[in-house]
Amino acid sequence: MARHLNSFIYLYIGTGLGAGIIMDGHVYSGHAHNAGEVGHVVVEPGGRECYCGNHGCLERYVSLQAAYEFCGLDPMSALPEDLLQVDPALFDRWIDTVLTPLRQGINMLECIFDAESVIIGGMMPAVLLDKIIQRLPPLYQSVRGRYLTGTRLKTGMTGSDTAALGAAALPIFDEFNPQFQVLMK
């Protein structure tokens, strides 16, 4: 899916919420290699307390941990598949709490990075992830909206293996895709 994209954001829904950022065919890691820590962007000032010390962080609304807590599962022992056993109406109520913060996060990423697409995946069971993505539209207007040529949102295809595959690919990517502009300085 992403192999045909030059710039994209991969939102990974896991215990927390993170993003992999590919810009102009290169992994963007940031000055201190913390780029993609989108889970700690405050989307609800004064909202739910986060372990980072802030209140209202995005991952307190959009993460497996948030889903477990809302659905009455023990976050310390629950597995992603346990969400499949939750009453669908209860899970749908959790999705109701996810939509606005997730739209805010996607809008922020689109406006800052001007990526071709935002891909959403991670450890959330595929059928439940699809429910979230189907209910996300309408998204907020972003700078990308002025010249849309493709789908803004895509569903990730590698599931819970995404982080491991990305980590394994980094050394290969660095070896075979050097950043020549660094050599010209």
C-alpha positions in Angstrom: 0.0 0.0 0.0 2.6 2.6 1.1 5.2 1.5 -1.5 3.6 3.8 -4.0 3.6 6.8 -1.7 6.5 9.2 -1.4 5.3 11.0 1.8 2.9 9.5 4.3 2.1 9.2 8.0 1.5 5.8 9.6 -0.6 6.1 12.8 0.1 3.1 14.9 -2.6 2.3 17.5 -1.0 0.2 20.1 -0.9 0.4 23.9 -0.3 4.1 23.1 -0.4 6.0 19.9 2.6 6.8 17.7 3.3 7.8 14.1 5.9 6.8 11.6 6.7 9.7 9.3 8.0 9.2 5.7 8.8 12.5 4.0 10.1 12.6 0.4 11.0 8.9 0.6 13.0 9.3 3.8 12.2 8.4 7.4 11.7 11.6 9.4 13.0 11.0 13.0 13.4 14.6 14.2 16.3 16.2 16.1 16.1 13.9 19.1 14.6 10.9 17.2 11.2 11.5 18.9 9.3 12.6 15.8 6.0 10.7 15.7 5.2 11.0 19.5 1.8 12.2 18.5 0.1 10.4 21.4 1.2 13.2 23.7 -0.2 16.1 21.7 -2.9 17.7 23.9 -6.2 17.6 22.1 -8.5 18.1 25.2 -7.0 20.7 27.6 -7.8 19.6 31.1 -8.9 16.2 29.9 -7.9 12.8 31.0 -4.7 12.5 33.0 -1.8 11.0 31.1 1.3 9.3 32.6 3.5 11.9 30.9 2.1 14.6 33.3 -0.2 16.3 30.8 -4.0 16.2 30.7 -5.9 15.4 27.5 -3.2 13.7 25.4 -4.4 12.1 22.2 -3.4 8.6 23.3 -5.7 8.9 26.3 -8.5 8.8 23.8 -7.1 6.8 20.9 -5.2 3.7 22.0 -5.7 0.2 23.1 -5.3 1.3 26.7 -8.1 3.9 26.3 -10.3 1.2 24.7 -9.6 -1.3 27.5 -10.4 1.3 30.2 -13.6 2.4 28.5 -14.8 -1.1 27.9 -14.1 -2.3 31.5 -11.1 -4.5 30.7 -8.0 -4.6 32.8 -5.3 -2.7 30.8 -2.6 -4.7 32.6 -3.8 -8.1 31.3 -6.1 -7.4 28.4 -5.1 -8.4 24.9 -6.3 -6.7 21.6 -8.4 -9.7 20.8 -10.3 -9.3 24.1 -12.0 -6.2 22.5 -13.7 -8.6 20.1 -15.7 -10.0 23.0 -16.9 -6.6 24.2 -20.5 -5.7 23.7 -20.5 -4.0 20.2 -22.7 -1.2 21.5 -20.1 -0.5 24.2 -17.3 -0.5 21.7 -19.3 1.9 19.5 -19.7 4.2 22.4 -15.9 4.2 22.8 -15.6 5.0 19.1 -17.8 8.0 19.8 -15.2 9.3 22.2 -12.4 8.7 19.7 -13.7 10.5 16.6 -13.1 14.1 17.5 -9.7 13.7 19.0 -8.6 11.5 16.2 -9.9 13.9 13.6 -7.9 16.7 15.4 -4.7 14.6 15.3 -5.1 13.7 11.6 -5.8 17.3 10.7 -2.7 18.4 12.6 -0.5 15.8 10.9 -1.9 16.7 7.5 -1.3 20.5 8.0 2.2 20.1 9.4 3.6 17.4 7.1 1.5 17.8 3.9 1.7 14.0 3.4 0.0 12.2 0.5 -1.9 9.9 2.9 -2.5 9.0 6.5 -2.4 5.2 7.1 -4.0 3.9 10.3 -3.0 0.5 11.6 -1.4 -1.2 14.6 -2.5 -3.8 17.1 -6.2 -3.0 17.1 -8.1 -6.0 15.6 -8.8 -5.3 11.9 -12.5 -5.5 12.1 -12.6 -3.0 15.0 -10.1 -0.7 13.2 -12.3 -0.7 10.1 -15.2 0.4 12.3 -13.2 3.4 13.5 -12.0 4.3 10.0 -15.5 4.0 8.5 -16.9 6.4 11.1 -14.1 9.0 10.8 -15.4 11.0 7.9 -16.0 13.9 7.5 -12.4 14.9 8.3 -11.5 18.5 9.0 -10.4 20.5 6.0 -6.6 20.5 5.7 -4.1 22.1 3.4 -4.1 18.8 1.5 -7.8 19.3 0.8 -7.0 22.0 -1.7 -5.4 19.5 -4.2 -6.7 16.1 -3.3 -5.7 13.4 -5.8 -6.2 10.3 -3.7 -7.7 8.9 -0.6 -6.7 10.8 2.6 -7.0 7.8 4.9 -5.9 4.2 4.3 -6.0 1.1 6.5 -2.6 -0.4 7.4 -2.1 -3.9 6.0 0.6 -5.3 8.3 -1.3 -5.2 11.6 0.5 -5.8 14.8 3.8 -6.6 12.9 4.1 -3.0 11.6 6.5 -1.8 14.3 8.7 -4.8 14.0 8.8 -4.6 10.2 9.5 -0.9 10.3 12.4 -1.4 12.8 13.8 -4.2 10.8 13.6 -2.1 7.6 15.5 0.9 9.0 19.0 -0.4 8.7 18.3 -1.6 5.1 16.7 1.7 4.3 19.7 3.6 5.6 22.1 1.4 3.7 20.4 1.5 0.3 18.7 4.9 0.4 21.4 7.4 1.5 20.6 11.1 1.9 22.9 12.6 -0.7 22.2 16.1 0.4 24.1 15.4 3.6 27.2 14.6 1.6 27.0 17.9 -0.2 27.3 20.1 2.9 
